[in-house]
Amino acid sequence: MNTRPVFHGSDIEKICEYYHLRKEEIINFGANVNPLGLSENVKEQLCAHLDLLSSYPDREYTSLRKAISRYCQIPADFILPGNGSSELISLLIETRNPRHALILGPTYSEYSRELSLSGSTQEYYHLKEEDDFQLDVDDLCQTLKAGYDFLIICNPNNPTSSAILQDDMRKLLSFCRKYDIFVMIDETYVEFAPDISTVTAVPLTEEFQNLMILRGVSKFFAAPGLRLGYGISGNMDFLRDMKEKQIPWSLNSIGAYAGELMLQDQDYIDRTRNLILSERSRVYNALSLLDDYKVFKPYANFLLLRILKEGKTASDVFETCIKHGLMIRDCSSFQCLEGEFIRFCIMMPEDNSRLLHQLGT
């Protein structure tokens, strides 16, 4: 019997202990974080402004919301900053207080956890492997007729790296508006999409009141420890209700200032997109030539692979890679994902080449 544990993307300390490795020896393909690391410009500016810690943040986060407004091309009044997407997911669910929620899966487990804490009933709508995990909007709409009042979507989705394009999203939102279904869209990975404008639903917040979009700086800007997220909605009443439930000054002064800097750092944004888009294409094309894997078209900065070789498991591939200092994600713990799947993000070119070698290219 295979008794090896299944590790999550943030479990690097447990992995080091289990395999007797040092953290510095591991290339973490499991965390989905920009391999460029924190912008050097942001580091320098933060070091020069540490005195911000001696004062409270602006309770309205006016300057930060203006920066987000310019970055997303949306009115500043539509924006609610928070202490990471996790806080905003919790606030959104608490404020909306859904009775019966549907989660598009497989996906991030935090959605289910927060719904459980709210007392809402919840079910999953399974994206299908035979459709390459691309959503059948008409089929989902038929499912939603069964009394749901809340829908959660991660777009691009984790772990499938698939995406719902804006035209299909508008069709889905129109249906949900008709049936009084509120939609939460997590766009954590949208900035990695080949064409952001075809994937993001941010412009739709001016058209639909039954919508809130969540974003953050953890993945694209390589700042998971900053705990900066923001919600976008054109529903002013709902935003006000969320803000009333939010702890005052939930985002610290340094976090708010860092967010302003990051969103204006166009050189870093361009370098990130150039790196991810070029390397993602190279890795995807190389893996597509192999018979041992089925690779799904990626919209995020990571790829999902199904292992096709008989007798080889996701745990086997994980162990082969980790013994060479390459930490990927064994997807066995994801609900709605049946079979042997692995996921890994795009890192620096030399690291990607090492991983391709271990995977058999």
C-alpha positions as CSV (number, residue, x, y, z in Angstrom):
1,M,0.0,0.0,0.0
2,N,1.2,3.5,-0.9
3,T,1.5,5.4,2.4
4,R,3.3,8.4,1.1
5,P,1.5,11.6,2.1
6,V,0.0,14.0,-0.4
7,F,1.6,17.5,-0.1
8,H,0.0,20.8,-1.0
9,G,1.8,23.7,-2.8
10,S,2.7,25.5,0.4
11,D,3.9,22.4,2.3
12,I,7.6,22.9,1.5
13,E,8.7,22.5,5.2
14,K,6.9,19.2,5.5
15,I,8.4,18.0,2.2
16,C,11.9,18.9,3.4
17,E,11.4,17.0,6.6
18,Y,9.9,13.9,4.9
19,Y,12.6,13.7,2.2
20,H,15.5,15.0,4.3
21,L,16.1,18.0,2.0
22,R,17.0,21.6,2.6
23,K,14.6,24.3,1.6
24,E,17.3,26.1,-0.4
25,E,17.8,23.0,-2.5
26,I,14.2,22.9,-3.9
27,I,12.8,24.7,-6.9
28,N,9.1,25.2,-6.0
29,F,6.9,24.5,-9.0
30,G,4.0,23.9,-6.7
31,A,3.3,27.4,-5.4
32,N,2.3,29.1,-8.7
33,V,4.3,32.3,-7.8
34,N,6.1,34.5,-10.3
35,P,9.7,33.2,-10.5
36,L,11.1,36.8,-10.9
37,G,10.4,37.3,-7.2
38,L,9.5,40.7,-5.7
39,S,10.3,43.7,-8.0
40,E,13.6,45.3,-7.1
41,N,12.1,48.7,-7.5
42,V,9.4,47.8,-5.0
43,K,12.0,46.5,-2.6
44,E,14.0,49.7,-2.8
45,Q,10.9,52.0,-2.4
46,L,9.6,50.0,0.6
47,C,12.9,50.1,2.4
48,A,12.9,53.9,1.9
49,H,9.4,54.2,3.4
50,L,9.4,52.0,6.4
51,D,8.4,55.1,8.5
52,L,4.9,54.4,7.1
53,L,4.6,51.9,9.9
54,S,4.4,54.8,12.4
55,S,1.1,55.9,11.1
56,Y,-2.3,54.4,10.5
57,P,-3.3,53.7,6.9
58,D,-5.9,55.9,5.3
59,R,-9.1,54.2,6.3
60,E,-10.5,54.6,2.8
61,Y,-7.3,53.5,1.1
62,T,-7.9,56.3,-1.4
63,S,-4.5,56.3,-3.1
64,L,-4.4,52.5,-3.4
65,R,-7.9,52.4,-4.8
66,K,-6.9,55.0,-7.4
67,A,-3.9,52.9,-8.4
68,I,-6.1,49.8,-8.7
69,S,-8.6,51.9,-10.7
70,R,-6.0,52.9,-13.2
71,Y,-4.6,49.4,-13.4
72,C,-8.0,47.7,-14.0
73,Q,-9.6,50.6,-15.8
74,I,-12.6,50.6,-13.5
75,P,-14.0,53.4,-11.2
76,A,-12.3,53.6,-7.8
77,D,-15.7,53.4,-6.2
78,F,-16.0,49.8,-7.4
79,I,-13.0,48.7,-5.4
80,L,-12.6,47.3,-1.9
81,P,-9.1,46.5,-0.7
82,G,-8.6,43.7,1.9
83,N,-6.1,41.5,3.7
84,G,-5.6,39.1,0.9
85,S,-8.3,37.3,-1.2
86,S,-8.9,35.0,1.8
87,E,-10.4,37.9,3.9
88,L,-12.5,39.0,0.9
89,I,-13.8,35.6,0.2
90,S,-14.9,35.3,3.8
91,L,-16.4,38.8,3.9
92,L,-18.2,38.2,0.6
93,I,-19.8,34.9,1.7
94,E,-20.7,36.4,5.1
95,T,-22.4,39.4,3.5
96,R,-24.2,37.5,0.8
97,N,-25.2,34.7,3.2
98,P,-26.0,32.2,0.4
99,R,-28.4,29.4,1.0
100,H,-27.4,27.0,-1.7
101,A,-24.0,27.5,-3.5
102,L,-22.5,25.8,-6.5
103,I,-18.7,25.7,-7.0
104,L,-17.1,25.2,-10.4
105,G,-14.6,22.4,-9.7
106,P,-12.0,21.1,-9.4
107,T,-10.7,24.2,-7.7
108,Y,-9.2,25.9,-4.7
109,S,-10.5,24.3,-1.4
110,E,-10.8,27.6,0.5
111,Y,-14.2,28.4,-1.2
112,S,-15.7,25.2,0.2
113,R,-14.2,25.9,3.7
114,E,-15.7,29.4,3.9
115,L,-19.1,28.2,2.7
116,S,-19.0,25.4,5.4
117,L,-18.4,28.1,8.0
118,S,-21.3,30.1,6.8
119,G,-23.8,27.2,7.1
120,S,-24.6,27.3,3.4
121,T,-25.2,24.0,1.5
122,Q,-22.8,23.5,-1.3
123,E,-22.3,21.3,-4.3
124,Y,-19.7,21.1,-7.1
125,Y,-20.3,21.4,-10.8
126,H,-17.6,19.2,-12.4
127,L,-15.6,20.5,-15.4
128,K,-15.1,17.5,-17.6
129,E,-11.8,16.1,-18.8
130,E,-13.4,15.0,-22.1
131,D,-14.1,18.7,-22.7
132,D,-10.5,19.6,-21.8
133,F,-12.0,21.2,-18.7
134,Q,-13.6,23.9,-20.8
135,L,-17.0,25.0,-19.5
136,D,-20.2,24.1,-21.2
137,V,-22.1,27.2,-20.3
138,D,-25.5,25.9,-21.4
139,D,-25.2,22.8,-19.3
140,L,-24.1,24.8,-16.3
141,C,-27.1,27.1,-16.7
142,Q,-29.4,24.1,-16.7
143,T,-27.8,22.9,-13.5
144,L,-28.2,26.3,-11.8
145,K,-32.0,26.2,-12.3
146,A,-32.1,23.7,-9.4
147,G,-32.4,26.4,-6.7
148,Y,-28.9,27.8,-6.4
149,D,-28.4,31.4,-5.3
150,F,-24.6,31.6,-5.3
151,L,-21.9,30.6,-7.9
152,I,-18.2,30.5,-7.3
153,I,-15.8,30.5,-10.3
154,C,-12.0,30.6,-10.4
155,N,-11.0,32.1,-13.8
156,P,-8.5,31.0,-15.0
157,N,-9.1,28.0,-12.9
158,N,-6.8,26.2,-10.5
159,P,-5.7,23.5,-11.1
160,T,-7.0,23.0,-14.6
161,S,-5.5,26.2,-16.1
162,S,-8.6,26.5,-18.2
163,A,-10.6,29.7,-18.7
164,I,-14.0,31.0,-19.5
165,L,-13.8,33.7,-22.1
166,Q,-15.6,37.0,-21.7
167,D,-18.4,36.3,-24.2
168,D,-19.3,33.1,-22.4
169,M,-19.0,34.8,-19.1
170,R,-21.5,37.5,-20.1
171,K,-23.9,34.8,-21.2
172,L,-23.6,33.1,-17.8
173,L,-23.9,36.3,-15.9
174,S,-27.1,37.2,-17.8
175,F,-28.6,33.9,-16.9
176,C,-27.6,34.3,-13.3
177,R,-29.1,37.8,-13.1
178,K,-32.4,36.4,-14.4
179,Y,-32.5,33.8,-11.6
180,D,-31.1,36.0,-8.9
181,I,-27.8,34.1,-8.5
182,F,-24.8,36.1,-7.2
183,V,-21.5,35.2,-8.9
184,M,-18.0,35.4,-7.3
185,I,-15.1,35.2,-9.8
186,D,-11.6,34.7,-8.5
187,E,-9.2,36.2,-11.0
188,T,-6.0,35.5,-9.1
189,Y,-4.3,34.2,-12.3
190,V,-5.9,36.4,-15.0
191,E,-2.8,38.5,-15.5
192,F,-1.0,35.4,-16.8
193,A,-3.6,34.9,-19.6
194,P,-2.3,35.1,-23.2
195,D,-4.8,38.0,-23.8
196,I,-6.1,39.4,-20.5
197,S,-8.9,41.3,-22.2
198,T,-10.6,38.2,-23.5
199,V,-10.7,36.5,-20.0
200,T,-11.2,39.2,-17.4
201,A,-14.8,40.0,-16.3
202,V,-13.8,43.3,-14.7
203,P,-15.5,45.4,-17.5
204,L,-18.7,43.4,-16.8
205,T,-18.9,44.9,-13.3
206,E,-20.3,48.0,-15.0
207,E,-23.1,45.9,-16.5
208,F,-24.0,43.3,-13.8
209,Q,-24.9,44.0,-10.2
210,N,-24.9,40.2,-9.3
211,L,-21.1,40.0,-9.6
212,M,-17.9,40.5,-7.6
213,I,-14.4,39.8,-8.8
214,L,-11.5,39.1,-6.5
215,R,-7.8,39.7,-7.3
216,G,-4.6,40.0,-5.4
217,V,-0.8,40.3,-5.7
218,S,0.3,36.9,-4.4
219,K,1.0,35.1,-7.6
220,F,1.6,37.6,-10.4
221,F,3.6,40.1,-8.3
222,A,5.3,37.4,-6.2
223,A,4.0,38.8,-2.9
224,P,1.9,36.2,-1.0
225,G,3.3,37.4,2.3
226,L,2.0,40.9,1.7
227,R,-1.6,39.7,2.1
228,L,-3.1,42.3,-0.3
229,G,-6.2,41.6,-2.2
230,Y,-9.0,43.6,-3.7
231,G,-12.6,43.1,-4.7
232,I,-14.4,44.8,-7.6
233,S,-18.1,45.2,-7.9
234,G,-20.5,47.7,-9.4
235,N,-23.0,46.9,-6.7
236,M,-22.5,49.8,-4.4
237,D,-25.0,48.6,-1.7
238,F,-23.2,45.2,-1.5
239,L,-19.8,46.9,-1.3
240,R,-21.0,49.1,1.5
241,D,-22.4,46.1,3.4
242,M,-19.1,44.2,3.0
243,K,-17.1,47.2,4.2
244,E,-19.3,47.6,7.3
245,K,-18.4,44.0,8.3
246,Q,-14.7,44.5,7.5
247,I,-12.2,45.1,10.3
248,P,-10.9,48.7,10.2
249,W,-7.4,49.0,8.7
250,S,-7.4,45.4,7.7
251,L,-4.6,46.1,5.3
252,N,-1.5,47.7,6.9
253,S,0.3,50.9,5.7
254,I,3.2,49.0,4.0
255,G,0.9,46.7,2.2
256,A,-1.2,49.5,0.8
257,Y,1.9,51.4,-0.3
258,A,3.4,48.3,-1.8
259,G,0.3,47.7,-3.8
260,E,0.5,51.1,-5.3
261,L,4.1,50.6,-6.4
262,M,3.5,47.1,-7.8
263,L,0.5,48.1,-10.0
264,Q,2.5,51.0,-11.5
265,D,5.7,48.9,-12.2
266,Q,5.2,48.5,-15.9
267,D,8.7,47.2,-16.6
268,Y,8.1,44.3,-14.1
269,I,4.7,43.6,-15.5
270,D,6.1,43.4,-19.0
271,R,9.0,41.2,-18.0
272,T,6.7,38.9,-16.2
273,R,4.4,38.4,-19.1
274,N,7.2,38.0,-21.6
275,L,8.8,35.3,-19.5
276,I,5.6,33.4,-18.6
277,L,4.1,33.5,-22.1
278,S,7.3,32.4,-23.9
279,E,8.2,29.7,-21.4
280,R,4.6,28.4,-21.1
281,S,4.5,27.9,-24.9
282,R,7.9,26.2,-24.9
283,V,6.9,23.8,-22.1
284,Y,3.5,23.1,-23.4
285,N,4.8,22.3,-26.9
286,A,7.5,20.0,-25.6
287,L,5.1,18.0,-23.4
288,S,2.5,17.8,-26.1
289,L,4.9,15.6,-28.1
290,L,5.0,12.9,-25.3
291,D,2.9,9.8,-25.2
292,D,3.1,9.5,-21.4
293,Y,1.0,12.6,-20.7
294,K,-2.0,14.5,-21.8
295,V,-1.4,18.2,-21.4
296,F,-4.3,20.7,-21.2
297,K,-4.2,24.1,-22.8
298,P,-3.1,26.6,-20.2
299,Y,-4.3,30.1,-19.5
300,A,-2.7,30.5,-16.1
301,N,1.0,30.3,-15.2
302,F,0.8,26.6,-14.6
303,L,0.0,23.4,-16.5
304,L,-2.1,20.4,-15.7
305,L,-1.0,17.0,-16.9
306,R,-2.8,13.7,-16.8
307,I,-0.4,10.7,-16.6
308,L,-1.2,8.2,-19.3
309,K,1.6,5.6,-18.7
310,E,0.1,2.5,-17.2
311,G,1.3,1.8,-13.7
312,K,2.7,5.3,-13.1
313,T,1.0,7.5,-10.5
314,A,1.1,11.2,-9.7
315,S,2.9,10.2,-6.4
316,D,5.5,8.4,-8.5
317,V,6.2,11.4,-10.6
318,F,6.2,13.8,-7.6
319,E,8.8,11.6,-5.9
320,T,11.0,11.4,-8.9
321,C,11.0,15.1,-9.3
322,I,11.4,16.0,-5.6
323,K,14.5,13.7,-5.3
324,H,16.0,16.0,-7.9
325,G,15.1,19.1,-6.0
326,L,12.0,19.9,-8.2
327,M,8.7,20.3,-6.2
328,I,5.6,19.8,-8.4
329,R,2.0,19.3,-7.2
330,D,0.4,15.9,-6.9
331,C,-3.2,16.7,-7.6
332,S,-4.7,13.7,-5.7
333,S,-6.2,16.0,-3.1
334,F,-8.3,18.0,-5.5
335,Q,-12.0,17.2,-5.5
336,C,-13.7,16.5,-8.8
337,L,-10.4,15.4,-10.4
338,E,-10.4,11.6,-10.9
339,G,-7.2,10.0,-12.2
340,E,-3.5,10.6,-12.0
341,F,-2.8,14.3,-12.5
342,I,0.1,16.6,-11.7
343,R,0.4,20.4,-11.9
344,F,3.4,22.7,-12.0
345,C,4.0,26.4,-12.6
346,I,6.3,28.1,-15.0
347,M,9.7,29.0,-13.5
348,M,12.9,30.3,-14.9
349,P,14.0,28.8,-18.3
350,E,16.8,26.7,-16.9
351,D,14.6,25.3,-14.1
352,N,11.8,24.5,-16.7
353,S,14.4,22.6,-18.8
354,R,15.4,20.5,-15.7
355,L,11.8,19.6,-15.1
356,L,11.2,18.7,-18.7
357,H,14.2,16.4,-18.5
358,Q,12.7,14.6,-15.5
359,L,9.3,14.3,-17.2
360,G,11.0,12.6,-20.1
361,T,11.3,15.1,-22.8
